[in-house]
Amino acid sequence: MAKSTRYAVAPSFSWRPDDKTDFTFLSNFQNDPDAGYYGWLPREGTVVPYYDANGKAHKLPTDFNEGESDNKISRRQKMVGYSFSHQFDDTFTVRQNLRYADVHTLYRSVYGNGYVAPGYMNRAYVRSDEHLNTFTVDTQLQSDFATGAVSHTLLTGVDYSRMRNDVDADYGTADPISMSNPQYGNPNIQVTFPYAVLNRMEQTGLYAQDQMEWDKWVMTLGGRYDYATTSTLTRATNSLAENHDQQFSWRGGINYLFDNGISPYFSYSESFEPVSGSNSRGQPFDPSRGKQYEAGVKYVPKDMPVVVTAAVYQLTKDKNLTADPANRAFSIQTGEIRSRGLELEAKAAVNANINVTAAYSYTDAEYTHDTVFNGKRPAEVPRNMASLWADYTFHETALSGLTIGAGARYIGSTVSYYKNDTSTGKKNDAFSVAGYALMDATVKYDLARFGLPGSSVGVNVNNLFDREYVSSCYSEYACYWGAGRQVVATATFRF
């Protein structure tokens, strides 16, 4: 099992010189000297058994290491930013949110790269030094006014983002390893594909949105215009590839507020999203465009602490990233994916002590325009997901301030695909990955009774019973064991 070590601190403070001005400084500094695992395991040994030379079936243990003892991943990241707002009068309010982030990642890994009968695993090698910088700022003016009987909340603004990602990497091969009797120490690494690129992305968006209220009707109409430039500099040849794109997108919605707490709604939205990164040939990815229709209803009864929501939607999105069948360490852009689904959620305060939340979602996803996967279901997308959570908070007793909670999560089965391999006769054939259910628990103590309002300590436990499961498969050569039991202690102090 790969070692994970993390040190993090997230100082912040707020300044409110008057009741109309608010400034909050936010920061996060994190060091992961041992950032976990980089690797893939094959379908054989995880989803299904593999067979040794004697025909005996085996499953890989969850702590199986297909790499080497000197595999290493480390990460250092820092983020600083602020949130500012000022209300000039009853009409105008200005806001600005700014963030700068710097992430430096180093990894060196021998990892699994497919099954070889009987009972062996191909291996590959990667060494990468990656330095990522991002900067975003959003400046917005809110105007509250009325035209006759219609009240308006008008938002106008401009946002700007910039990304720089410098990658210096080597990809190659390593000798196969036995899955039943692994031998380490002499991987025979051969670098076959040096890869050094500088990816940049810059985007500016102008936007406006008006939320109008009349009687019991609420209507929202907004639009934005984006200018985006993405580029990739291939250092080996000093060649630069650039994409320049611009796009108008809009959104609209309407809902009606009944007196009994029922609020039906309908919305339509478009998206334009530059995709950072590049393919194995050093070409920057094209932007992704999407459209979504959604209809639903929200129920908030006035005499009960209950919120129930239900929604159906259809989302289409093109230029999706998927594994490059010719170079597994990289991605390519595929065609359009259409997703249709249903989402249900209910929250209720049963009494002063008990809160319950339940949710369910159904997703029917399909490639609708694609040269390879047309008509097929995307990998790693479950049809069904459900969750149930309940917590109990003690009041006015010796245990006052203590909250205990527990819940279950269910992730339904997914599909993945074999690569198109003429030697095996498999041509992007699908295989299934079983679903799983997990239990979580939490204990939290509010420190308000000790004169520290807003402060708390707690322990969260994910996968309480340490269940073994395959979380997903990217392809037949890239499956992942799900995380075992995780215990996280937290402490939050507000002064």
WOVEN-V703513 format. One record per pair of residues at least 12 apart in sequence whose C-alpha atoms are under 6 Angstrom apart, sorted by the first residue. I is the first residue (numbers start at 1). J is the second residue. D is the distance in Angstrom with one decimal. If there is no record, write none. Layout:
i: (I;I)
j: (J;J)
d: (D;D)
//
This chain:
i: (1;2;2;3;4;4;4;5;5;6;6;7;7;8;8;9;9;10;10;11;12;12;13;20;20;21;21;22;22;23;23;24;24;25;26;26;26;27;27;28;28;29;30;30;31;32;32;33;34;34;35;35;39;40;40;40;41;41;41;42;42;42;42;42;42;43;45;45;51;52;52;53;66;66;67;67;71;71;72;72;73;73;74;74;75;75;76;76;77;77;78;78;79;79;80;80;81;81;82;82;83;83;84;91;91;92;92;93;93;94;94;95;95;96;96;97;97;98;98;99;99;100;100;101;101;102;102;103;103;104;104;105;106;106;107;107;108;108;109;109;110;110;111;111;113;114;119;120;120;120;121;121;122;123;123;124;124;124;125;125;125;126;126;127;127;128;128;129;129;130;130;131;131;132;132;133;133;134;134;135;135;136;136;137;137;138;139;139;140;140;141;141;142;142;150;150;151;151;152;152;153;153;154;154;155;155;156;156;157;158;158;159;159;160;160;161;161;162;162;163;163;164;164;165;165;166;167;167;168;169;169;170;170;170;171;171;172;172;172;173;173;174;174;174;175;175;196;197;197;197;198;198;199;199;199;200;200;201;201;202;202;203;203;204;204;205;205;206;206;207;207;208;208;209;209;216;216;217;218;218;219;219;220;220;221;221;222;222;223;223;224;224;225;225;226;226;227;228;228;229;229;230;230;231;232;249;250;250;251;251;252;252;253;253;254;261;261;261;262;262;263;263;264;264;265;265;266;266;267;267;268;268;269;269;270;270;271;271;272;272;273;273;274;275;279;280;288;288;289;289;290;290;291;291;292;292;293;293;294;294;295;295;296;296;297;297;305;305;306;306;307;307;308;308;309;309;310;310;311;311;312;312;313;313;314;314;315;315;316;316;317;317;318;318;319;319;319;320;320;321;335;335;336;336;336;337;337;337;338;338;339;339;340;340;341;341;341;342;342;343;343;344;344;345;345;346;353;353;354;354;355;355;356;356;357;357;358;358;359;359;360;360;361;361;362;362;363;365;379;379;380;380;381;382;382;382;384;385;385;385;386;386;387;387;388;388;389;389;390;390;391;391;392;401;401;402;402;403;403;404;404;405;405;406;406;407;407;408;408;409;409;410;410;411;411;412;413;413;413;414;414;415;415;415;416;416;416;416;417;417;417;418;418;438;439;439;440;440;440;440;441;442;442;443;443;444;444;445;454;455;455;455;456;456;457;457;458;458;459;459;460;460;461;461;462;462;463;464;466;466;469;469;470)
j: (63;36;37;36;34;35;36;32;34;31;32;30;31;29;30;28;29;27;28;27;25;26;25;86;87;85;86;84;85;83;84;82;83;82;80;81;82;79;80;78;79;78;76;77;76;74;75;74;73;74;73;74;111;112;478;479;112;478;479;114;115;476;477;478;479;476;59;60;119;118;119;118;111;112;110;111;108;109;107;108;106;107;105;106;104;105;103;104;102;103;101;102;100;101;99;100;98;99;97;98;96;97;96;143;144;142;143;141;142;140;141;139;140;138;139;137;138;136;137;135;136;134;135;133;134;132;133;131;132;130;131;130;128;129;127;128;126;127;125;126;124;125;123;124;477;477;179;177;178;179;176;177;176;174;176;172;173;174;171;172;173;170;171;169;170;168;169;167;168;166;167;165;166;164;165;163;164;162;163;161;162;160;161;159;160;159;157;158;156;157;155;156;154;155;213;214;212;213;211;212;210;211;209;210;208;209;207;208;207;205;206;204;205;203;204;202;203;201;202;200;201;199;200;198;199;198;196;197;196;195;196;193;194;195;191;193;190;191;192;189;190;187;188;189;187;188;235;233;234;235;232;233;231;232;277;230;231;229;230;228;229;227;228;226;227;225;226;224;225;223;224;222;223;221;222;256;257;256;254;255;253;254;252;253;251;252;250;251;249;250;248;249;247;248;246;247;246;244;245;243;244;242;243;284;284;270;269;270;268;269;267;268;266;267;266;299;300;301;298;299;297;298;296;297;295;296;294;295;293;294;292;293;291;292;290;291;289;290;288;289;287;288;287;287;331;330;318;319;317;318;316;317;315;316;314;315;313;314;312;313;311;312;310;311;309;310;348;349;347;348;346;347;345;346;344;345;343;344;342;343;341;342;340;341;339;340;338;339;337;338;336;337;335;336;333;334;335;333;334;333;369;370;367;368;369;366;367;368;365;366;364;365;363;364;362;363;364;361;362;360;361;359;360;358;359;358;392;393;391;392;390;391;389;390;388;389;387;388;386;387;385;386;384;385;383;384;383;377;415;416;414;472;414;412;413;414;412;410;411;412;409;410;408;409;407;408;406;407;405;406;404;405;404;445;446;444;445;443;444;442;443;441;442;440;441;439;440;438;439;437;438;436;437;435;436;435;433;434;435;432;433;431;432;433;430;431;473;475;429;430;475;475;476;463;463;464;461;462;463;464;461;459;460;458;459;457;458;457;494;492;493;494;491;492;490;491;489;490;488;489;487;488;486;487;485;486;485;485;484;485;481;482;482)
d: (4.5;5.3;5.4;5.5;4.9;5.1;4.7;5.7;5.0;5.8;4.5;5.7;5.2;5.6;4.2;5.9;5.4;5.4;4.2;5.7;5.3;4.7;5.4;5.5;5.1;5.8;4.4;5.7;5.3;5.8;4.5;5.5;5.2;4.4;5.8;5.2;5.5;5.3;4.3;5.6;5.0;4.4;5.9;5.3;4.6;5.5;5.0;4.7;5.8;5.2;5.2;5.1;4.7;5.0;4.6;5.8;5.6;5.3;5.0;5.3;5.7;5.8;4.2;5.5;5.7;5.2;4.4;4.9;5.8;5.0;4.8;5.4;6.0;6.0;4.7;5.1;5.5;4.6;5.4;5.2;5.7;4.2;5.8;5.3;5.7;4.4;5.8;5.3;5.5;4.2;5.7;5.4;5.6;4.3;5.8;5.5;5.2;4.1;5.8;5.5;6.0;4.5;5.2;5.3;4.7;5.7;4.8;5.8;5.0;5.8;4.5;5.9;5.2;5.5;4.4;5.7;5.3;5.7;4.3;5.8;5.4;5.8;4.5;5.7;5.2;5.8;4.6;5.9;5.1;5.8;4.5;5.2;5.8;4.7;5.7;5.4;5.8;4.3;5.8;5.4;5.7;4.5;5.4;5.5;5.7;4.3;5.5;5.6;4.6;5.4;5.3;5.4;4.4;5.2;5.4;5.8;4.2;5.1;5.6;4.9;5.2;5.7;4.6;5.4;5.2;5.7;4.1;5.9;5.2;5.6;4.5;5.7;5.2;5.7;4.3;5.7;5.2;5.7;4.5;5.5;5.2;5.7;4.3;5.7;5.5;4.2;5.5;5.6;5.7;4.2;5.7;5.4;5.6;4.7;5.6;4.9;5.6;5.3;5.6;4.7;5.7;5.1;5.7;4.3;5.5;5.1;5.8;4.3;5.5;5.6;4.6;5.8;5.2;5.8;4.5;5.8;5.3;5.7;4.5;5.5;5.0;5.9;4.6;5.8;5.1;4.5;5.5;5.4;4.3;5.0;5.8;5.9;4.3;5.8;5.7;5.0;5.4;4.1;4.7;5.7;5.2;5.3;5.4;4.6;5.3;5.9;5.6;5.4;4.6;5.7;5.6;5.0;5.8;4.6;6.0;5.6;5.2;5.7;4.4;5.6;5.3;5.6;4.3;5.7;5.2;5.5;4.3;5.4;5.3;5.7;4.0;5.5;5.7;5.7;3.9;5.7;5.1;4.7;5.7;5.4;5.6;4.3;5.3;5.0;6.0;4.4;5.6;5.3;5.7;4.0;5.8;5.6;5.7;4.4;5.4;5.4;4.5;6.0;5.2;5.6;4.6;5.7;5.2;5.8;5.7;5.3;6.0;5.6;5.5;4.0;5.6;5.4;5.5;4.0;5.5;5.3;4.8;4.8;5.8;4.5;5.4;5.0;5.7;4.0;5.7;5.4;5.7;4.3;5.9;5.3;5.7;4.7;5.8;5.3;5.6;4.5;5.5;4.9;6.0;4.7;5.5;5.1;4.1;5.3;5.9;6.0;5.6;5.1;5.7;5.8;5.4;4.2;5.7;5.4;5.6;4.3;5.5;5.3;5.7;4.2;5.6;5.5;5.4;3.9;5.8;5.5;5.8;5.6;5.7;4.4;5.7;5.2;5.8;4.4;5.8;5.3;5.7;4.6;5.7;5.2;5.6;4.5;5.6;5.5;5.6;4.4;5.6;5.1;5.6;4.3;5.5;5.4;5.4;4.0;5.1;5.4;5.5;5.2;5.3;4.6;5.3;4.4;5.8;5.6;5.0;5.6;4.4;5.7;5.6;5.4;5.6;4.1;5.8;5.1;5.2;4.4;5.9;5.5;5.1;5.9;4.4;5.5;5.2;5.7;4.2;5.3;5.3;4.9;5.7;4.7;5.6;5.5;5.7;4.4;5.8;5.2;5.7;4.5;5.5;5.3;5.7;4.3;5.8;5.3;5.3;4.8;4.6;5.7;5.2;4.6;5.3;5.9;5.7;5.2;5.5;4.8;4.9;5.5;4.8;5.8;6.0;5.1;5.6;4.4;5.3;5.4;5.9;4.1;5.6;5.8;5.5;3.8;5.4;5.5;4.8;5.9;4.5;5.8;5.1;5.7;4.6;5.5;5.1;5.6;4.2;5.7;5.4;5.5;4.4;5.5;5.2;5.8;4.3;5.4;5.5;4.2;5.5;4.6;4.0;5.9;5.2;5.6;4.5;5.8;5.6;5.6;6.0;5.5;5.5;4.4;5.3;6.0;5.2;5.4;5.2;5.4;5.6;4.6;5.5;5.3;5.2;5.7;4.4;5.4;5.3;5.8;4.0;5.4;5.7;5.1;4.3;5.5;5.9;5.3;5.6;4.3;5.8;5.2;5.6;4.4;5.8;5.2;5.6;4.5;5.7;5.2;4.8;5.7;5.1;4.6;6.0;5.5;5.3)
//
